[in-house]
Amino acid sequence: MPEVGTISSLDSADYDPIEHLNAIFSHPSTLSSVSKTSRALQRHQYELDAEIAQRVAEQITADGESVQRMQAAQADLAELFQKIESVRERAIHTEQTITEMTADIKRLDNTKRNLTLSMTALKRLQMLTTAYEQLRGLSSSRQYRECAQLLQAVIQLMGHFKSYRSIDQIATLSRNVSDVQRELLEQVCEDFEVTFAKGEVAQRRGMLADACLVMDALGDNARARLVTWYCNTQLREYRQVFRGNDEAGSLDNISRRYSWFKRMLKTYDDQHAAIFPTPWRVDEMLANAFCEGTRDDFKAILAKSIRRADGQSLDVNLLLSCLQESLDFEHSLERKLTNSSRMSIDTFTSNDEKVPPFAHAISEAFEPYLSVWVEAQEKQLSVMLPKYRQQPLKPPDEDFSPQMVMSSSTELYSFYRLTFAQCSKLSTGASLVELSKVFAKYLDNYAQQVLLYHISERPSGQTPSRFPSTEDTIIVLNTADYCFNTCTQLEERIKGRVEDSLKASVDLQSQEDAFMGVASAAIRGLVRMVEADLEPAWREMRNTGWSRLQGVNDQSPYVAELLQRVNARSRVILAMLHKQQYARAFCDNLVELLASTYTANIIQCRPISEVGAEQMLLDSYVLTKGFGELLTLSAPPGTAAPTGFVRRVQQTMGRLSPLLKTLQVRPSPPEALVQAYLIHVADKSEINFRKILDLKGVRKQDQGQLVELFVAHKSGPRNESLPQYSTFLTSLVVNTGTTTTTGNLASAQLHNLQGRFDPSIFGSAIMTAARDGVDRFGSPALGGGSAAGSRSVSPPPGIVIQNGDPGNTPAGNVNQNLRNIGKFFKRDLGGFGGRFGGHRGGEDGGK
């Protein structure tokens, strides 16, 4: 039996004696130990009682000791409070004793301080009285230099007696000092008036200079009164001549105004500058007074010119001439009087500078009428664009260069740069915003009427239409890229100069997108040039008997010719593309078009046997490998193709694999063909399944059983997750004699296939893409008006689709579609060129 003392459950709060007894006597054989267990429990009980009694006794003893300690602590606190009170009383007594001891000393200190103040005040009063008497004597004898010194001393001494003005004698002295100051002010002003009236400035220049020292001592108000009188006196003749005479004050005689004031400044420098102290800056005050008066005169004259009864409008040339003369005059004042540097007007990159004091001092009057000037700039631009349209893309005496841009673009932006610089000097408000809108309008017109015009078909009467060459297209592409980058810089410069509240009104983003739309059109045009050379290879492919092939080879005969033609023309074009971004864009678009055209020709080759499909699949692998090396055609030997481009080629050409793998399966047994379709094509479309049957040449009467079997299998549990339609097959339309890829093949028919490039289609296709808003161009390779190409990407969102004749489309919709194409073109190329339009080369740019 276990010892009772070892059972820890006796100390438990939820102790259960029944459970404990059952544990001790768990078997009948243990009942013999009941007596032993009882004795053990009693012994344990006695021990617990003894321990409890001991603890109770200890607690009683501890309580008594605690009470004694508390009483001792209270007694100690009472004693401490008594000591603190005793210390406080002794401190108060000590303080009283010290105060009584130092009272006499404090009285003596106050007496000494008051005596010192009295002596100082008396001494200052004596000095003030003496200085006052001397000042009166010196003022009467006009000894201004000594007066200035004494006057400063008197004013300073008088300041010490402000608190004593309640004393009659001090108040009287204060009034006398004020009278002397007033008399000196009037006396100095009178001397200036008499001297200038008699023309004795040169003889009395020293006395007047000393008088200015007196005015300086009298304070700012006296100085301002004298300077104002001087300015009014000097400008009195100017106001009489140019305000009282309509002819002299007209805008035609603006140069006479500025010449008169320049002579006035020369007179000041030669005769009057020595009179006035340099810190007074009297020449600047005189110039400010002249500018304010002249500005008010011009405002009145311009307002009167606008309200002329004869109906004649304000002469823009005269306005600009007056404005330029005013700016030059302000510039001369800045150089002469402030020595501040002039802001740059020749480039967009002007540094932010502090506004000079004479900036817009006079030219501000012309700002409300700058709209007339802006209209003149718009008229000039409207004359320039037709001339640009008629100019050749490159000068006849200049050789082609891959970096060449149209000279008209640089001329246009030079004009913009000069116009912007002129306007920003005059206004950073609404006029500058209005000018930016004119810039935007003619950037749109330049993109549509000049750039797009040069890569579009141009009918020439009885002669064949002119179509762009490869060099022409490259030049237009470079120009569009240049315009895109410069347009971005122009927007940044305008926002850097315009007022903060108007920055949101400056937006050239849509113009940037329009130039990217032109760049996209140029890239697609280059792609079509390659496509035009490929018709013999496609014809050879279509003429092959794909339903009668008995075996497969490494590649079909047409493949080598196709790759040779693609590489030959692409090598020439890539050598002309000096930016890696555009080279990559060209190759991407070319691969997309070739894949789509290859698909179209596969369908034209029906019926296709299982061996023929296998051969086509092998051919697609060879073409994929060949297309993956397009970007390296113009690179040094041994250059590896960018990984990103190779991956894209494989993805693009890989869309054909499900179709060709399905065509390799025989229609018998039918379950094999159905299962192959569900595995490779992997959709539930009955229409798409019928397309496969048409391509294999299965007769219509034999298709019913296969379709029924397809319907049964596609409903099985294994195929529940398949999509309803396959994107690739759904885009193919297979009809008798006609094959169309959605958005790519418009009306290509086999009996109309031609082997030559039709230039009349090329230009109209590009213009139609911009007008109709479709991200494609008609293919010249498959006959008149046919399109056999492929979208490089899906059509950009937001493109406007016009109904009716595209030639009647408003220009605004053409521009909008160009912008949408440009936006999509930038987004499509954003992954491999950094910021689009930037200069990045090398392999990394193509990844």
ABEGO torsion letter per residue (X at the ends): XBBAAABAAAABAABBAAAAAAAABABAAAAAAAAAAAAAAAAAAAAAAAAAAAAAAAAAAAAAAAAAAAAAAAAAAAAAAAAAAAAAAAAAAAAAAAAAAAAAAAAAAAAAAAAAAAAAAAAAAAAAAAAAAAAAAAAAAGBAAAAAAAAAAAAAAAAAAAAAAABAAAAAAAAAAAAAAAAAAAAAAAAAAAAAAAGAAAAAAAAAAAAAAAAAAAEAAAAAAAAAAAAAAAAAAAAAAAAABAAAABAAAAAAAAAAAAAAAAAAAAAAAAABBAAAGAAAAAAAAAAAAAAAAAAAAAAAAAABAAGBBBBAAAAAAAAAAAAAAAAAAAAAAAGBBBBBAABABBBBBBBBAABGAAAAAAAAAAAAAAAAAAAAAAAAAAAAAABBABBAABBBBAABBBAAAAAAAAAAAAAAAAAAAABABAAAAAAAAAAAAAAAAAAAAAAAAAABBBBBEABBBBBBBAAAAAAAAAAAAAAAAAAAAAAAAAAAABBAAAAAABBAAAAAAAAAAAAAAAAAAAAAAAAAAAAAAAAAAAABBAAABABBBABBAAAAAAAAAAAAAAAAAAAABABAAAAAAAAAAAAAAAAAAAAAAAAAAOBBBAAAAAAAAAAAAAAAAAAAAAAAAABBBGBBBBAAAAAAAAAAAAAAAAAAAAAABBAOBAAAAAAAAAAAAGBABAAAAAAAAAAAGBBAAAAAAAAAAAAAAAABAAAAABBABBAAAAABBBBBGBBBBBGABAABBAAABBABBBAAAAAAAAAAAAAAGBBBBBBAAAEBGBBABBBABBBBBGBBBBBEBAAABBAAAAAAAAAAAAAAAAAAAAAAAEBBGBBBBEAAAAX
